[in-house]
Structures are given as C-alpha cells and as structure tokens.
Amino acid sequence: MAGNKIFKVVFFNQGKVYEVFAHQVYQSDMYGFVTIEQLVFNERGGVVVDPGEEKLKTEFDAVKRSYIPMHSIIRIDEVEKQGASKITETDQNVTPFPSTIYTPGNDSGKA
C-alpha cells in the first residue's frame, strides 16, 4: 500500500504556481529543501492533449528528483488519486520563512 501513495505538491516557481503529482516527497538532506521523486503524469491515449500538462511533462522529462526550496512550497497533500498536473499564472509573491533559526548576538537562550 505504501508504494501506491500519491502526493500533490503545489509550489511557486519563477512567478507561476506549479501543481505536480509524485510518489515520493520528503525533507531533503540539503537544508531548506523538499525532495520530490517519481513524478506522475496522466498517460491518456487519445487525441485530446492538455498543453499545460505536456509542458510540465517535457520540463521534468529527464529529472530523477527535484529539490524545491521550502519557502516555495504552498501545500503538500496525500491524495487518493492523481489529477492533472498544471502551471497557473499568478501575481502573488512568495513570503519566505525567516532566513535563520539562530541569530548571532541573541542571548535569549542564556540563563
């Protein structure tokens, strides 16, 4: 059952909102990044082609794993079934997390 999990990952990338589906999503060994592996795209046999999904499929075609900055992530959901991947235009900006947890000169942790 664990191998059948599908995650929907929504994140900002270069002023656009990306929505992709993947089997593996976890905290990266690189600080501040989330790793996405085994991206899943709809394999439809037919004449109707979604240009947004085709663009994503082409962009991630040779990608083994992708490292997404934590502050770019909007949402990660475990879903029961895969939907259509897409790119959406937006005029919103990413509000980053604070850049560091430890601030030099901060004596709040000292007795």
C-alpha positions as CSV (number, residue, x, y, z in Angstrom):
1,M,0.0,0.0,0.0
2,A,2.8,2.4,0.8
3,G,4.2,2.2,-2.7
4,N,0.8,3.4,-4.1
5,K,0.8,6.7,-2.2
6,I,0.4,9.8,-4.4
7,F,1.2,13.3,-3.2
8,K,0.0,16.5,-4.8
9,V,2.7,19.2,-4.4
10,V,1.8,22.8,-5.1
11,F,4.7,25.3,-5.2
12,F,5.9,28.7,-6.7
13,N,8.4,28.6,-9.5
14,Q,9.5,31.8,-11.3
15,G,6.3,33.6,-10.7
16,K,4.0,30.7,-11.6
17,V,2.2,28.1,-9.5
18,Y,3.2,24.5,-10.3
19,E,0.9,21.6,-9.3
20,V,2.5,18.2,-9.7
21,F,1.9,14.6,-8.5
22,A,4.6,12.3,-7.2
23,H,5.1,9.0,-5.3
24,Q,7.9,10.2,-3.1
25,V,8.1,13.5,-1.2
26,Y,10.4,14.1,1.8
27,Q,12.7,16.5,3.6
28,S,15.9,16.8,1.7
29,D,19.4,16.3,3.1
30,M,20.1,19.8,1.8
31,Y,18.9,22.2,4.4
32,G,15.8,24.1,3.4
33,F,14.7,21.9,0.6
34,V,12.0,19.3,0.0
35,T,12.8,16.4,-2.4
36,I,10.2,15.2,-5.0
37,E,10.8,11.9,-6.8
38,Q,8.9,9.7,-9.2
39,L,6.7,12.4,-10.7
40,V,3.5,11.0,-12.2
41,F,1.7,12.4,-15.3
42,N,-1.6,11.3,-16.9
43,E,-1.0,8.8,-19.7
44,R,-4.0,9.4,-21.9
45,G,-4.4,7.6,-25.1
46,G,-6.4,9.9,-27.3
47,V,-6.5,13.0,-29.4
48,V,-7.2,15.5,-26.5
49,V,-3.9,16.8,-25.1
50,D,-3.6,19.2,-22.1
51,P,-0.9,21.7,-23.2
52,G,-0.1,22.7,-19.5
53,E,0.5,19.1,-18.5
54,E,2.5,18.4,-21.7
55,K,4.7,21.4,-20.8
56,L,5.3,20.1,-17.3
57,K,6.0,16.6,-18.6
58,T,8.6,18.0,-21.0
59,E,10.2,20.2,-18.3
60,F,10.6,17.2,-15.9
61,D,11.2,14.6,-18.6
62,A,14.8,13.7,-17.7
63,V,14.5,14.7,-14.0
64,K,15.3,11.9,-11.5
65,R,14.5,14.0,-8.4
66,S,13.7,17.7,-7.9
67,Y,14.7,19.8,-4.9
68,I,12.1,22.5,-4.1
69,P,13.0,25.3,-1.7
70,M,10.8,25.0,1.4
71,H,9.7,28.6,1.2
72,S,8.3,28.0,-2.3
73,I,6.0,25.2,-1.1
74,I,2.4,26.2,-0.9
75,R,0.9,22.9,0.0
76,I,1.6,19.1,0.0
77,D,-1.4,16.7,0.1
78,E,-1.5,12.9,0.1
79,V,-4.3,12.2,-2.3
80,E,-6.3,9.0,-3.2
81,K,-5.9,9.5,-7.0
82,Q,-3.9,11.5,-9.4
83,G,-5.3,14.6,-11.0
84,A,-3.9,16.7,-13.9
85,S,-0.6,18.5,-13.4
86,K,-0.7,22.1,-14.3
87,I,1.0,25.5,-14.3
88,T,-1.0,28.6,-13.3
89,E,-0.1,32.2,-13.8
90,T,-0.1,34.3,-10.6
91,D,0.7,37.8,-9.5
92,Q,1.4,36.7,-5.9
93,N,4.8,36.7,-4.3
94,V,6.4,34.1,-2.1
95,T,6.8,35.2,1.6
96,P,9.9,33.4,2.8
97,F,10.4,31.8,6.1
98,P,12.8,33.6,8.4
99,S,16.3,33.0,7.0
100,T,17.9,31.6,10.1
101,I,16.8,30.0,13.4
102,Y,19.9,31.1,15.3
103,T,20.7,34.8,15.3
104,P,24.2,35.8,16.4
105,G,24.0,38.0,19.5
106,N,20.7,36.7,20.6
107,D,21.1,36.0,24.3
108,S,17.5,34.7,24.9
109,G,18.7,31.2,25.3
110,K,21.2,32.0,28.1
111,A,20.4,32.0,31.8
